[in-house]
Structures are given as structure tokens and as C-alpha cells.
Amino acid sequence: MAGLISQLKRFSRTPQGQRAIAAARQAANDPRKRAQAQRLLSRLRGRR
């Protein structure tokens, strides 16, 4: 698990990672996208 976290940290420091973070932040601010993500998460949680 520690290997995964360190890979994510390393990726977040790259230009491509910064673009992905900015896109995620922008999507999180959009009410439609936020609702879509919540529906997806609730569907995934229901499958457990």
C-alpha cells in the first residue's frame, strides 16, 4: 500500500498530475458532476 501512495505522490508532482488535479477540482465545483459522482459512489457502495 505504501508503494501505491508514493506513486500517487510522485504523479501529483508531474505536469500531467497537476492537470489531472485541476480537472478534478473543476469537476468537483460543478453541481451536475458532483451529483453524478455521488450517484456513482452510492451505487458502488450498494454492491458490497
N, C-alpha and C positions, 0 to 999 in steps of 0.2 A: 504494500500500500504506500509506503514511503517513496518508492520509486515513481509511482504514478503522480504523487503530489509534486515531487521535484521536477518531473517532466512538464507538468502544468505550469509551474512557476517559471521554468525556462521558456516555455512557449509564450507566456504572457508578456515576457520582456522583448519578444521579437516584434518587428513592424507588423507582421501578419497577425500576431496575437493581439496587438494594440487595436488593429482594425476590427477584429472579432469582438473584442471587449466593447468598443464604441458601438458596433452594430447591436450588440446585446443590450446595452444601456438604452439605446434609442428605441428598440423594440419594447423594452420594459416600460418606457414612458408612454407608449401608445395604448390607450384603453382597450382597443379591439384585440391587439396582440396579447395583452395581459390576460384578457378573458379567455382567449384561445389557449394560452399556456395553462391557465388554471383548469380548464376543461380536460386538457390532455393529462395533467398530473392527477386529477381526481379519477380519471379513467384508469390510469396505471395503478393507482393505489387500490382501486377496487378489485384488481385482478389478483392480488396477493392471497 
